[in-house]
Amino acid sequence: MDRNSITGLVLIGLLLFGFTFYQNKQYQKQAEYQAQLDSIAMVEQMRADSIAMAEAAARDTLLSQTDSLTGAPIAASIYKDSLLDAAHEAAAEVVTLANDLFEVAFTT
């Protein structure tokens, strides 16, 4: 082996060592960032679970309530808007739109 071969092998070794060192630092940064993302996601999931549990408890409370005058159970509304709830409980109607060419019937 001559001097050029030894220099080439040393340079290749330095490149491999440098690349390994650089990748290790990048991996550590990525692992720290992923740990932060995981902890944020866990907190958000816990918050969503607690909100869902509170809503379920409120829904169960509404379902278990009874009317004080009749003693009949109070039906829970599935809509937040009272107009949507009234429209949901109303009887279905057929509305017809027509012109000279065609006629379309919609049901409510």
N, C-alpha and C positions, 0 to 999 in steps of 0.2 A: 504494500500500500504506500502510496506516495502522499505528499503533503496535501494535495488538493482533495483526495478521498477523505482524509481525516477531517479536514476543514468542512467538507460537505456533510459528513456524519454528525459532527458537532452542531452545525447549523440546523440540521433536521431535528436533532434532539432538543435544541433550544426552542424551535418552533413548536414541537409537540408539548413540551413543558409549559410554554407560554399560553398555548391554546387551552390546555387543560386548566391552568390557573384562571384564565379569563372566563371560561365556561362555568367553573365552580362559583365564581363571584356572581355571574349572571343568574345561575340557578338559585343561589341564596336570595337574591333580590326578588326573583319571581316567586319563591316559596313564601317570603314575607308578605308580598302583595296578595297572594292567593289566600293567606291566612286572614288578612284584613277583610277581603271580600267575603270569605266564609263566615267570619264573625258578624259582619253587617247583615248577611243573608239570614243568619240564625236569629238575630234580633228582630228583623222584619217578619220572619216566620212566626216567632213567638208573639209578636204584636198582632199579626193577622189571626192567629189561633185564639188569642184572648178576646179579640173583637167578635169572632165567630161564636165563641162560647157565651159571650154576653148577649149577642143577638138571639142565640138559641134559648137562653134562659128567659129572655124577655118574651119570646114567642111562646114558650111553654107556660109562662105566667099568663099571657093573654088567652091561651087555650083553656087554661084551668079556671078562668074567671067566669062567674055566672051573673046574670042580670038580677039585681036586687029585688025587682018587682015581681018578675015571673019565675025566677029560679032556673030559667033556661040558660044553657051555656052561650057565651058571647062568641060569635064567629070572628076569627082573626082575619084582618084584611091582608090580602096578598100584594096590594098596591099602596104606595105612599100617598098618592093623590086620590082624594075622595071622589072626584069626577070619574076617574078610571075605574074605581071600585063600583060606582053606581052603574056605569056602562057595562061592566062585567056581569052584574047581576040582572040587567035588563033583558027583556025577551029579544030574540033575534028578529031582525027585519030584513026584507029584501029590497034593495034600492036599485032601480033600473035607470040606466043612462042610454038614451037612444038618439039617433039622427036618421037621415035618409038612407045611409049605407049599412049601418049595423046597430045592434042592440046589445048592451052589456048589463048583466045583473050581478050586483055585489050583495053579499050578506054581511050583516053587522055582527 
